[in-house]
């Protein structure tokens, strides 16, 4: 069974906190060992299970990773998707995949989070009255 060490988890959480200082977007990470369906489909299920569509601006982002099955997806809510090009997440996924291939899962997730924050800043800049609508904790399933 694959897992993330405490140090790796801290690194990911710090990446979320850093990214959310640049944008009003909300970023979450969901990790499980196995994914029996398409990763994108599973990410959508997790997105709604975590109630990520309930952010005020509909600007939630989910980074989903199935460790043992070597699958991942990154998805954004409709507030983001109505503003960005269809291939918006592709460059972020490529950066993540590069790190995953080098067997550095935590770095791959962190790179994805930071890139998402940079991208979202253009459309959803941080507001002085911004509230953290979703937990920054990593969600572990199965």
C-alpha positions as CSV (number, residue, x, y, z in Angstrom):
1,X,0.0,0.0,0.0
2,X,1.3,3.4,-1.0
3,X,1.0,6.3,1.3
4,X,2.2,9.8,2.0
5,X,4.6,10.4,4.9
6,X,3.7,13.1,7.5
7,X,6.4,15.3,6.0
8,X,4.9,14.8,2.5
9,X,1.5,15.6,3.8
10,X,2.8,18.8,5.5
11,X,4.5,19.8,2.2
12,X,1.2,19.4,0.3
13,X,-0.8,21.3,3.0
14,X,1.7,24.2,2.8
15,X,1.3,24.3,-0.9
16,X,-2.4,24.6,-0.6
17,X,-2.0,27.4,2.0
18,X,0.5,29.2,-0.3
19,X,-1.7,28.9,-3.4
20,X,-4.8,30.1,-1.6
21,X,-2.9,33.3,-0.6
22,X,-2.8,34.1,-4.3
23,X,-6.4,33.3,-5.2
24,X,-9.9,33.3,-3.8
25,X,-10.1,29.8,-5.3
26,X,-10.4,26.8,-3.0
27,X,-8.0,23.9,-3.6
28,X,-8.4,20.4,-2.1
29,X,-6.5,17.2,-2.4
30,X,-8.2,13.8,-2.3
31,X,-6.0,10.6,-2.2
32,X,-6.9,7.0,-2.2
33,X,-5.0,3.8,-3.0
34,X,-7.3,2.4,-5.7
35,X,-9.5,3.7,-8.4
36,X,-11.6,1.2,-10.4
37,X,-13.0,3.7,-12.8
38,X,-11.7,6.5,-14.9
39,X,-9.8,9.0,-12.7
40,X,-11.6,12.0,-14.0
41,X,-15.0,10.3,-13.3
42,X,-13.8,9.4,-9.8
43,X,-12.6,13.0,-9.2
44,X,-16.1,14.3,-10.1
45,X,-17.6,11.9,-7.6
46,X,-15.2,13.0,-4.9
47,X,-15.7,16.7,-5.8
48,X,-19.4,16.4,-5.1
49,X,-19.0,14.1,-2.0
50,X,-16.8,16.9,-0.5
51,X,-19.4,19.5,-1.4
52,X,-16.8,21.5,-3.3
53,X,-19.6,23.0,-5.5
54,X,-20.8,25.0,-2.5
55,X,-18.2,27.7,-2.7
56,X,-19.6,31.2,-3.3
57,X,-17.8,31.8,-6.6
58,X,-17.9,28.1,-7.7
59,X,-14.1,28.2,-7.9
60,X,-13.1,25.0,-6.2
61,X,-10.3,22.8,-7.6
62,X,-9.8,19.2,-6.7
63,X,-6.5,17.3,-7.2
64,X,-7.4,13.6,-7.1
65,X,-4.7,10.9,-6.9
66,X,-5.1,7.1,-6.7
67,X,-1.6,6.0,-5.5
68,X,-1.5,2.3,-6.2
69,X,-3.3,2.5,-9.5
70,X,-1.1,5.4,-10.7
71,X,-4.1,7.6,-11.8
72,X,-4.8,11.2,-11.2
73,X,-7.0,14.1,-12.3
74,X,-7.4,17.8,-11.6
75,X,-10.8,19.4,-12.0
76,X,-12.3,22.8,-11.4
77,X,-15.9,23.9,-10.7
78,X,-18.1,25.6,-13.2
79,X,-17.1,29.1,-12.1
80,X,-13.6,28.3,-13.4
81,X,-14.6,26.2,-16.4
82,X,-16.9,28.9,-17.8
83,X,-13.9,31.4,-17.9
84,X,-11.0,29.2,-19.1
85,X,-10.1,27.4,-22.2
86,X,-11.0,23.7,-22.5
87,X,-7.3,22.6,-22.2
88,X,-6.8,24.9,-19.1
89,X,-5.7,22.0,-16.8
90,X,-3.5,20.2,-19.3
91,X,-0.3,22.1,-18.6
92,X,-0.8,21.6,-14.9
93,X,-1.3,17.9,-15.4
94,X,1.9,17.7,-17.5
95,X,3.9,19.3,-14.7
96,X,2.4,16.8,-12.2
97,X,3.0,13.8,-14.4
98,X,6.7,14.7,-14.8
99,X,7.1,14.5,-11.0
100,X,5.0,11.4,-10.7
101,X,7.2,9.6,-13.3
102,X,10.2,10.5,-11.2
103,X,8.4,8.7,-8.3
104,X,8.0,12.0,-6.3
105,X,4.2,11.9,-5.7
106,X,4.2,14.7,-3.0
107,X,6.2,17.0,-5.2
108,X,3.9,16.3,-8.1
109,X,0.8,17.1,-6.1
110,X,2.5,20.3,-4.7
111,X,3.5,21.4,-8.2
112,X,-0.1,20.9,-9.3
113,X,-1.5,22.9,-6.4
114,X,1.0,25.8,-6.9
115,X,0.4,25.9,-10.6
116,X,-3.4,25.9,-10.0
117,X,-3.0,28.8,-7.6
118,X,-1.0,30.8,-10.2
119,X,-3.6,30.1,-12.9
120,X,-6.6,30.9,-10.7
121,X,-5.0,34.2,-9.6
122,X,-5.8,35.6,-13.1
123,X,-9.5,34.9,-12.8
124,X,-10.1,34.8,-9.0
125,X,-7.5,37.1,-7.3
126,X,-7.2,36.9,-3.6
127,X,-9.6,39.3,-1.8
128,X,-8.8,41.0,1.5
129,X,-12.1,39.7,2.9
130,X,-11.5,36.2,1.5
131,X,-12.5,33.3,3.8
132,X,-11.2,29.8,3.6
133,X,-14.4,28.0,2.6
134,X,-13.0,24.5,2.4
135,X,-10.5,22.6,4.6
136,X,-6.9,22.5,3.5
137,X,-6.5,19.0,5.0
138,X,-5.8,16.2,2.6
139,X,-8.8,13.8,2.3
140,X,-7.8,10.2,2.4
141,X,-10.3,7.6,1.1
142,X,-10.3,3.7,1.2
